Amino acid sequence: MLFLSNLTTLTRFDWLWVAGGFVATVLVLGPVAQSSLAARASERSHAGGVLAGVAVVAGFIALAWIVREVLGVPQPFLRGLASGVFLAVAAFTSVRVLARRSVEGW
């Protein structure tokens, strides 16, 4: 909730990038998550265990660093995309919990 309360305090905020991050995340959490590609990725991640999870997180951190530092993508774009992702995850989680009335099975 801290993220949502700080969202309105940002000075430079590009809502187009927020919308892009939101839509991309909804697509990944919705239709893409139901695809055969996602099923194969899930099987591989379960087979790899904790080490595979750590490798994925480390890869994401490296990619984020490359995008920001090496490619020089401006901070307002990254902030907007990240905000859209966080809003979509918050909305997805809320809808799922309200629909199932439980968090069991996660």
VEXDREN-2710 file (C-alpha; in Angstrom, 1 decimal):
% VEXDREN-2710
k/r/px/py/pz
1/MET/0.0/0.0/0.0
2/LEU/3.0/2.3/0.5
3/PHE/3.5/2.2/-3.3
4/LEU/0.0/3.4/-4.0
5/SER/0.2/6.2/-1.4
6/ASN/3.5/7.4/-2.9
7/LEU/2.1/7.2/-6.5
8/THR/0.5/10.7/-6.3
9/THR/3.7/12.4/-4.9
10/LEU/5.8/11.8/-8.0
11/THR/6.6/15.0/-9.9
12/ARG/7.3/13.7/-13.4
13/PHE/4.9/11.0/-14.3
14/ASP/4.0/9.8/-17.8
15/TRP/0.7/8.0/-17.7
16/LEU/1.2/6.5/-21.1
17/TRP/4.1/4.4/-19.7
18/VAL/2.0/3.5/-16.7
19/ALA/-0.8/2.3/-19.0
20/GLY/1.8/0.3/-21.1
21/GLY/3.2/-1.4/-18.0
22/PHE/-0.3/-2.1/-16.7
23/VAL/-1.5/-3.6/-20.0
24/ALA/1.6/-5.7/-20.5
25/THR/1.4/-7.1/-17.0
26/VAL/-2.3/-7.9/-17.3
27/LEU/-1.6/-9.8/-20.5
28/VAL/1.3/-11.7/-18.9
29/LEU/-0.9/-12.6/-15.8
30/GLY/-3.9/-13.4/-17.9
31/PRO/-3.8/-15.0/-21.4
32/VAL/0.0/-15.6/-21.5
33/ALA/-0.2/-17.4/-18.1
34/GLN/-2.7/-19.8/-19.6
35/SER/-0.6/-20.7/-22.7
36/SER/1.4/-23.8/-23.3
37/LEU/4.6/-21.8/-23.2
38/ALA/3.8/-20.8/-19.6
39/ALA/3.0/-24.4/-18.7
40/ARG/6.5/-25.5/-20.0
41/ALA/8.2/-22.6/-18.2
42/SER/6.4/-23.6/-15.0
43/GLU/7.5/-27.2/-15.3
44/ARG/11.1/-26.1/-15.9
45/SER/11.1/-23.7/-12.9
46/HIS/9.7/-26.4/-10.6
47/ALA/12.3/-28.8/-11.8
48/GLY/15.2/-26.3/-11.3
49/GLY/14.3/-25.6/-7.7
50/VAL/15.5/-22.6/-5.7
51/LEU/18.6/-22.1/-7.8
52/ALA/16.5/-21.6/-11.0
53/GLY/14.5/-19.0/-9.1
54/VAL/17.6/-17.2/-7.9
55/ALA/18.9/-17.2/-11.5
56/VAL/15.7/-15.7/-12.8
57/VAL/15.8/-12.9/-10.2
58/ALA/19.5/-12.2/-10.9
59/GLY/18.8/-12.1/-14.6
60/PHE/16.0/-9.6/-14.2
61/ILE/18.2/-7.4/-12.0
62/ALA/21.0/-7.5/-14.6
63/LEU/18.5/-6.7/-17.4
64/ALA/17.1/-3.8/-15.4
65/TRP/20.7/-2.5/-14.8
66/ILE/21.5/-2.8/-18.5
67/VAL/18.4/-1.0/-19.6
68/ARG/19.0/1.9/-17.2
69/GLU/22.8/2.3/-17.2
70/VAL/24.0/0.9/-20.5
71/LEU/21.2/1.8/-22.8
72/GLY/20.4/5.0/-21.0
73/VAL/16.6/4.7/-20.9
74/PRO/15.3/7.8/-19.1
75/GLN/14.1/7.4/-15.5
76/PRO/10.5/8.7/-16.1
77/PHE/9.9/5.9/-18.6
78/LEU/11.2/3.2/-16.2
79/ARG/9.2/4.7/-13.3
80/GLY/6.1/4.7/-15.4
81/LEU/6.5/1.1/-16.5
82/ALA/7.3/0.0/-13.0
83/SER/4.3/1.8/-11.6
84/GLY/2.0/0.2/-14.2
85/VAL/3.4/-3.2/-13.3
86/PHE/2.8/-2.7/-9.6
87/LEU/-0.7/-1.4/-10.1
88/ALA/-1.6/-4.4/-12.3
89/VAL/-0.2/-6.9/-9.8
90/ALA/-2.1/-5.1/-7.0
91/ALA/-5.3/-5.2/-9.0
92/PHE/-4.8/-8.9/-10.1
93/THR/-4.1/-10.0/-6.5
94/SER/-7.1/-8.1/-5.2
95/VAL/-9.5/-9.5/-7.8
96/ARG/-8.2/-13.0/-7.3
97/VAL/-8.6/-12.9/-3.5
98/LEU/-12.0/-11.4/-3.7
99/ALA/-13.2/-13.9/-6.3
100/ARG/-11.9/-17.0/-4.4
101/ARG/-12.4/-15.5/-0.9
102/SER/-9.1/-17.1/0.1
103/VAL/-5.4/-17.1/-0.5
104/GLU/-5.0/-20.8/-0.1
105/GLY/-3.3/-22.6/-2.9
106/TRP/-0.8/-19.9/-3.8
END
